[in-house]
Amino acid sequence: MIRVLVAGLGNMGRSHALAYHHNPEFEIVGLVNRSVPANLPEELKRYTITSDFHEALARLKPDLVGIATYSDSHADYAVAA
């Protein structure tokens, strides 16, 4: 099982998180977003959402990070991961 942390819960992030949620080869260990989105799908409400990417990365120690944040944060998040 691949432990995944999804960063960003806009349209693309929600789509990626749902794909991981429905794939039995992945386990979502957490979600990162500035706030809890009002339109979060029911399937994703069971996961912990944090606003601090670096804290989530250190605490959850995922195998994989899905980065679906604004483009200007991609490099920093990828290097940290």
Buried (B, 14 or more C-beta within 10 A) or exposed (E): EEBBBBBBBEEEBBEBBBEBBEEEEBBBBBBBBEEEBEEBEEEBEEBEBBEEBEEBBEBBEBEEBBBBBEEEBBEEBEEBB
